Every structure is written in structure tokens, then in C-alpha cells.
Amino acid sequence: MMKSSPMALATVLLLTLLASLSSAKPLHLVTSGRPKCLVVSVPEGTTLSVQYDAPDLVLDGPGSGPVSISVKLARPVASMRDYRAKDRRQQMERLKMAGVETVQLVEKQGSISYDVPMDGEVDVCIRASPASREHPMRFGIEITSEVMMNDDGDPKNNNAGNKHFSNMEHTTRRLESILARILSEADYAKEREVVFHNQSIAMNAASMWWPILQLCVLLVTGFTQVSHMVRFFKTRHII
């Protein structure tokens, strides 16, 4: 019994360590004042929740400085799909309408919510002025998403009136939200497939014309070389 107690204690400690590591947020190391961004592809009508941990954040003292986390819609799928369009003004207006959510960190733990207005790629950027190679800063970032739903099934967050719902009604609302999220993800996957298809067509067109251009260059080069050789032999009276 005495021999198995150290092994059991080691097993418990190992399981506790594994559980703590599995529940921890992924850590990102910031070594300069430049922004370090994470890219998330999300569909329209999604609420992103960014949970952050900043264990190296110094609020007051010699190592303090402005630290912020910003969330913005950087690349909408609409602008990626019509990348050949001449009018870029509409794309800029879409980006301005999306807005940027920026939070100055005053606590070591917190969260940021961002409503995605349209399909696209969202950038979650960390900017830490005090960070350097000699004194890097660690940031734990966990990003979750959920569909904005209200009582009528519209894509909005509205929790008023939910107090009188029964358990079955709450379960039904939750299933409707999950179904709406699945449908939104499917629509976004279709939009990304359109973008990939357009890029594939452009690449195929470029790969078709490039060998033709190479062949024309070879023909012109061969013709000029043959003409030069014939002129050389005629001037030397060799033929």
C-alpha cells in the first residue's frame, strides 16, 4: 500500500496538469510594438467573443504602456468575389460600415464582443507598446462565435422576455440558433467556393497563355538567329 501511494500521487498531479493545460487559452508571444493579428473566417450575422488573458500586463510602473486589442472586418467576401470590379468605392464603404472594436487593456482578463456585419475574414490584433525581444509579453486568446438570435428568430441579440420560457422552449431556441449557425456557415462556404472558383479560372487562363508566349519568343529568337547565320555566310561568300 505504501509503494503505490507515490505512484498514485504522481498520477493525480499529472492528470491535474493535463487538465489545466487543456483548459488554458492558446498563448501568443508579442516581441515588438507592432500589431500581431489572428485571422478568423466567419459568416454574416455572427457574434465573435474574444476572451483574453494578459499575465504580463503591467498597469503601473516602469514597464507599463498602452496595450490594446482590436477586432475588425478586414477582408469581406464580397470584395474578394468581385476583385475585378472597377468601382472600388463600394468596397471601401463596406469596410467603413463594418467598424473597428478596440479595447484598451486595464485588466489582465476580459472579453470583447464584435458583431460581424457581412461574410469575410476578421482580424483580431494585439498591440503592446512595452513588448520587446528582451521583455516579450504573453497573451492568451480564445475566440468563440455564436449566431445573433432574438425571440422571433431574427439575427439579433435580444434576451428580454426569456424569463418565462420553459425548459423545452429554451431547448428549442437553442436548437434554432444552432441550425441558423449551420446554415450561415454553409452559405459562407458557398461564397468561399465562388471566390476559389474565380481564382482557379484566372490561374488556368494565365497558365494557358504563358506557354503560348514562351513559344512565340522561341520562334522569334530562332528566326533571328537563322537570319543572322545566313547573312553571315553570304557576306563571307561561304555559300
C-alpha positions as CSV (number, residue, x, y, z in Angstrom):
1,M,0.0,0.0,0.0
2,M,2.9,2.3,0.8
3,K,4.6,1.6,-2.6
4,S,1.5,2.6,-4.6
5,S,0.9,5.9,-2.8
6,P,3.8,7.9,-4.6
7,M,2.6,6.5,-7.9
8,A,-1.0,7.5,-7.3
9,L,0.1,10.9,-6.2
10,A,2.2,11.4,-9.4
11,T,-0.8,10.2,-11.5
12,V,-3.1,12.7,-9.8
13,L,-0.6,15.5,-10.3
14,L,-0.1,14.5,-14.0
15,L,-3.9,14.4,-14.6
16,T,-4.3,17.8,-12.9
17,L,-1.5,19.3,-15.1
18,L,-3.1,17.9,-18.2
19,A,-6.5,19.2,-17.3
20,S,-5.1,22.7,-16.6
21,L,-3.2,22.7,-20.0
22,S,-6.3,21.6,-21.9
23,S,-8.5,24.3,-20.4
24,A,-5.9,27.1,-20.9
25,K,-6.1,29.5,-23.7
26,P,-3.6,29.4,-26.6
27,L,-0.7,31.7,-25.8
28,H,0.7,34.2,-28.3
29,L,4.1,35.8,-27.7
30,V,4.4,39.5,-28.7
31,T,8.0,40.7,-29.1
32,S,7.5,44.2,-30.5
33,G,5.2,47.1,-30.6
34,R,3.8,46.2,-34.0
35,P,0.4,44.6,-34.1
36,K,0.2,40.8,-34.1
37,C,-3.0,39.6,-35.8
38,L,-5.1,36.5,-35.8
39,V,-7.4,35.8,-38.8
40,V,-10.8,34.2,-38.4
41,S,-13.2,33.4,-41.2
42,V,-16.8,33.9,-40.1
43,P,-20.2,34.3,-41.8
44,E,-22.6,37.2,-41.6
45,G,-24.7,37.6,-38.5
46,T,-22.2,36.1,-36.2
47,T,-21.1,37.5,-32.8
48,L,-17.5,36.9,-32.0
49,S,-16.4,36.7,-28.4
50,V,-12.7,37.2,-27.8
51,Q,-11.6,36.0,-24.3
52,Y,-8.1,37.3,-23.4
53,D,-5.6,36.7,-20.7
54,A,-2.6,39.1,-20.3
55,P,-0.4,37.7,-17.5
56,D,2.5,40.0,-18.3
57,L,0.4,43.2,-18.3
58,V,1.8,46.0,-16.1
59,L,-0.7,48.6,-15.2
60,D,1.5,51.0,-13.3
61,G,5.3,51.2,-13.1
62,P,8.4,51.3,-15.3
63,G,7.2,48.5,-17.5
64,S,3.8,49.9,-18.2
65,G,2.5,51.2,-21.5
66,P,-0.6,51.2,-23.8
67,V,-1.8,47.7,-24.6
68,S,-4.9,47.2,-26.8
69,I,-6.8,44.5,-28.7
70,S,-8.8,45.4,-31.8
71,V,-11.3,43.4,-33.8
72,K,-12.3,44.5,-37.3
73,L,-13.6,43.0,-40.6
74,A,-10.6,43.2,-42.8
75,R,-11.5,41.3,-46.0
76,P,-15.2,40.9,-46.8
77,V,-16.0,38.1,-49.2
78,A,-18.0,40.4,-51.4
79,S,-14.8,42.4,-52.2
80,M,-12.9,39.2,-52.7
81,R,-15.5,37.9,-55.1
82,D,-15.7,40.9,-57.4
83,Y,-11.9,41.7,-57.2
84,R,-12.0,42.6,-60.9
85,A,-14.7,45.3,-60.5
86,K,-13.6,48.8,-61.5
87,D,-15.6,50.5,-58.7
88,R,-13.6,50.2,-55.5
89,R,-15.5,52.8,-53.7
90,Q,-18.3,50.4,-52.7
91,Q,-15.7,48.1,-51.2
92,M,-14.3,50.9,-49.1
93,E,-17.8,51.9,-47.9
94,R,-18.5,48.3,-46.8
95,L,-15.3,48.3,-44.8
96,K,-16.1,51.7,-43.2
97,M,-19.6,50.4,-42.3
98,A,-18.1,47.4,-40.5
99,G,-16.2,49.5,-38.0
100,V,-13.5,48.5,-35.6
101,E,-13.8,47.4,-32.0
102,T,-10.8,48.5,-29.9
103,V,-10.3,47.9,-26.2
104,Q,-7.5,49.4,-24.1
105,L,-6.5,46.7,-21.6
106,V,-6.9,47.8,-18.0
107,E,-7.3,44.3,-16.6
108,K,-5.4,41.1,-17.1
109,Q,-8.5,39.2,-18.1
110,G,-11.5,40.2,-20.1
111,S,-13.6,39.8,-23.2
112,I,-14.5,41.7,-26.4
113,S,-17.7,41.2,-28.4
114,Y,-17.9,42.0,-32.1
115,D,-20.9,41.7,-34.4
116,V,-19.9,40.7,-38.0
117,P,-22.0,42.6,-40.5
118,M,-21.1,40.5,-43.6
119,D,-19.2,37.4,-44.6
120,G,-15.4,37.7,-44.6
121,E,-12.2,37.5,-42.6
122,V,-11.9,39.2,-39.3
123,D,-8.6,40.3,-37.8
124,V,-8.0,40.1,-34.1
125,C,-4.9,42.3,-33.5
126,I,-2.8,42.7,-30.3
127,R,-0.8,45.9,-30.0
128,A,1.6,46.1,-27.0
129,S,3.9,49.1,-26.9
130,P,6.0,47.8,-23.9
131,A,6.8,44.5,-25.6
132,S,10.3,43.8,-27.0
133,R,12.6,40.9,-27.7
134,E,14.2,41.4,-24.3
135,H,10.9,41.7,-22.5
136,P,8.2,39.8,-24.5
137,M,4.6,39.7,-23.4
138,R,2.3,36.7,-23.4
139,F,-1.4,36.9,-24.4
140,G,-3.9,34.1,-24.2
141,I,-6.6,34.4,-26.8
142,E,-9.7,32.3,-27.2
143,I,-12.2,33.1,-29.9
144,T,-15.8,31.7,-29.9
145,S,-18.7,32.5,-32.2
146,E,-22.5,32.3,-31.9
147,V,-25.4,33.4,-34.1
148,M,-27.2,36.5,-33.1
149,M,-30.8,35.4,-32.5
150,N,-33.8,37.1,-30.7
151,D,-37.1,35.7,-29.7
152,D,-38.6,35.9,-33.2
153,G,-35.6,34.2,-34.8
154,D,-34.1,37.4,-36.2
155,P,-30.3,37.7,-36.2
156,K,-30.1,40.0,-33.2
157,N,-29.2,39.6,-29.5
158,N,-32.4,40.2,-27.5
159,N,-32.8,38.3,-24.2
160,A,-35.8,40.2,-23.0
161,G,-38.8,38.1,-22.1
162,N,-36.8,34.8,-21.8
163,K,-37.6,34.5,-18.1
164,H,-41.0,33.0,-18.7
165,F,-39.7,30.3,-21.2
166,S,-40.0,26.7,-20.2
167,N,-37.1,24.3,-20.5
168,M,-38.4,22.9,-23.7
169,E,-38.8,26.4,-25.2
170,H,-35.2,27.2,-24.2
171,T,-34.0,24.0,-25.8
172,T,-36.0,24.8,-29.0
173,R,-34.5,28.3,-29.1
174,R,-31.0,26.8,-28.7
175,L,-31.6,24.3,-31.4
176,E,-32.9,27.0,-33.7
177,S,-29.7,29.1,-33.0
178,I,-27.5,26.1,-33.8
179,L,-29.4,25.4,-37.0
180,A,-29.1,29.1,-38.1
181,R,-25.4,28.9,-37.4
182,I,-25.0,25.8,-39.5
183,L,-27.0,27.4,-42.4
184,S,-24.9,30.6,-42.1
185,E,-21.7,28.5,-42.2
186,A,-23.0,26.6,-45.3
187,D,-23.8,29.9,-47.1
188,Y,-20.4,31.3,-46.3
189,A,-18.7,28.1,-47.5
190,K,-20.6,28.6,-50.8
191,E,-19.3,32.1,-51.1
192,R,-15.7,31.0,-50.5
193,E,-16.2,28.3,-53.1
194,V,-17.2,31.0,-55.6
195,V,-14.0,33.0,-54.7
196,F,-11.8,29.9,-55.1
197,H,-13.5,29.1,-58.4
198,N,-12.8,32.5,-59.8
199,Q,-9.2,32.3,-58.7
200,S,-8.8,28.9,-60.3
201,I,-10.3,30.2,-63.6
202,A,-7.8,33.2,-63.5
203,M,-4.9,30.8,-62.8
204,N,-5.9,28.5,-65.6
205,A,-6.2,31.4,-68.1
206,A,-2.7,32.6,-67.0
207,S,-1.2,29.1,-67.4
208,M,-2.7,28.8,-70.8
209,W,-1.3,32.0,-72.3
210,W,2.1,31.7,-70.7
211,P,3.3,28.7,-72.8
212,I,2.0,30.4,-75.9
213,L,4.0,33.5,-75.1
214,Q,7.1,31.3,-74.5
215,L,6.6,29.6,-77.8
216,C,6.3,32.9,-79.7
217,V,9.5,34.1,-78.0
218,L,11.4,30.9,-79.1
219,L,10.1,31.2,-82.7
220,V,11.2,34.8,-82.9
221,T,14.6,34.0,-81.4
222,G,15.1,31.1,-83.8
223,F,14.1,33.1,-86.8
224,T,16.5,36.0,-85.9
225,Q,19.4,33.5,-85.3
226,V,18.8,31.7,-88.6
227,S,18.6,35.0,-90.5
228,H,21.8,36.2,-88.8
229,M,23.7,33.0,-89.8
230,V,22.5,33.1,-93.4
231,R,23.5,36.8,-93.7
232,F,26.9,35.9,-92.1
233,F,27.6,33.1,-94.6
234,K,26.6,35.2,-97.6
235,T,28.8,38.2,-96.6
236,R,31.8,35.8,-96.2
237,H,31.0,34.1,-99.5
238,I,31.0,30.8,-97.8
239,I,27.8,29.7,-99.6
